[in-house]
Amino acid sequence: MAARTGEEFLARLANSRPTVHIQGETLVGGIQHHPAFRNVVRTYAELYDLQHSAQHKDVLTYPSPASGEPVATSFLTPTTPVELAQRRKAFKVWAEHSNGMLGRTGDYLNSALMALASAADWFAGADPAFGDNIRRYYEKVREEDLLCSHTLVPPQVNRAVAGPRQAGGSVAARIVREDNNGVVIRGARMLATIAPFADELLVLPSTLLRGTPEDRPYSYAFAVPTDAEGLRYIAREPLDPGRPRHDHPLASRFDEPDCVVVFDDVHVPYERCFLLGDVERCNDLFARTSAVVHMAHQVVTRTVTKTEYVLGLVSLLTEAIGIEGYQHVQEDIAEIITTLEMLRAFLRAAEADAQVNEFGVLTPAWAPLNAARNLYPKLCQRFPQILRKLGAAGLMATPTGFDVTGPAASDIDAYLQSATLTGAERVKLFRLVWDTCISAFSGRQALYEYYFFGDPVRMAGAYVASYDREPYKARVRAFLDGYEATAARAEGDPA
């Protein structure tokens, strides 16, 4: 199988039987028809159809090195600047389809798998089988065009202690026994976005492990089918209310479900294990393999796209109600423009300064991408604030699509018109602004972006610790030394 169509994605999902608890109901399969998932599932199907469209197929696919058939560009291992740019262009096509609102499209984890498989020799350093396993798994996902979700962190029980030690070690997913064919996992993890309709679940290390013997059962990297026996998901309340797209233009298409994952003695065969019991390698996995860099390359491309959307939306809003001439409004628009241009500059710098890593992969420069991933979670919180301020009371009494075509239609035309729009057009625009800055969907987006790569405070600490400041300290020391020498000469020192 090569790059999938939307129909093929839906057909595979129809044969899947994941166990999902949602709003007091337990589903075993049938995900594509359930009201909580059916709309976003259709959106994902549209993404797969883009791979076959005349306009995008040359960007979104490339010939498989195994079969020659077209496979998704997000699996491409870049060795030249052209290939690196092709990956970014493919990310952009998918991101534009959702205005950057979908954070877990397949290209995100495909990028991670590409980097991990390229570093197969590093995995083999723990066990030769692990190197073979990660390479074969990447090829499987690439050739079958599988959609992956992932889960990284333990549930929040007591944040004052490490995840493996919460509730006496009985909560976090851990290896409880090993047999001749694999390991058995028991416990829970979060936060598996899109897991109910993904094909595969990657269970990867994230929380820093301390290297004690007690940490070994929590040290692993593996993959299982999302409908593996003993695996179940507890999904949050859906934010798609099942109403017409006119009224919830974003939530009705892009509400990606977030889930807690429960492992009820899930058996993981050895061929699906990439690391076991190796604390040091688990702690180093993302950085050493460059997986985090290639994932950030996709993320920054998406956040550029999302910021472009916000700029377009704000511009239509200010034009519609005739407020763009005010200087304080221009200041807000300038803030969004500045954020956009910063992100574009980070992305361009990352590609311009790309270097081949130790595994032969042309890898974007980490410094600009790391700067972007530390800045954007804070900067993007301003977007809904700006929209709320500029939309003001107009966002408080926005009718629905049924009102636009119902008995209130003449009143809407008369009293809800704007400087540039009819009443119906203004309502449609303001419903989109509302879903971007006020709705439950927008609230989840803000929280999701803020914690996308983890706690921003901890990220800042890691950022400071990893940044080489010695050259700048040396320059200041040299300046101080030079100042003292100059002062000495001024006081008559013959030297």
ZIVENBEL-V35872 format. One record per run of one state. SS is the DSSP state (@ for helix, = for strand, . for the rest). FROM is the first residue (numbers start at 1). TO is the last residue. If there is no record, write none. Layout:
# ZIVENBEL-V35872
{{SS/FROM/TO} {SS/FROM/TO}}
This chain:
# ZIVENBEL-V35872
{{./1/5} {@/6/14} {./15/18} {=/19/22} {./23/24} {=/25/28} {./29/30} {@/31/33} {./34/37} {@/38/50} {./51/56} {@/57/60} {=/61/63} {./64/69} {=/70/72} {@/73/75} {./76/80} {@/81/97} {./98/105} {@/106/118} {./119/119} {@/120/124} {./125/127} {@/128/144} {./145/147} {=/148/151} {./152/152} {=/153/153} {./154/162} {@/163/169} {./170/171} {=/172/172} {./173/173} {=/174/179} {./180/181} {=/182/190} {./191/194} {@/195/197} {./198/199} {=/200/203} {./204/212} {@/213/218} {./219/219} {=/220/225} {./226/230} {=/231/235} {./236/250} {@/251/254} {./255/258} {=/259/269} {@/270/272} {=/273/276} {./277/278} {@/279/288} {./289/290} {@/291/320} {./321/326} {@/327/352} {./353/354} {=/355/356} {./357/361} {=/362/363} {./364/365} {@/366/379} {./380/380} {@/381/395} {./396/400} {@/401/405} {./406/408} {@/409/415} {./416/422} {@/423/437} {./438/439} {@/440/450} {./451/455} {@/456/466} {./467/469} {@/470/490} {./491/495}}
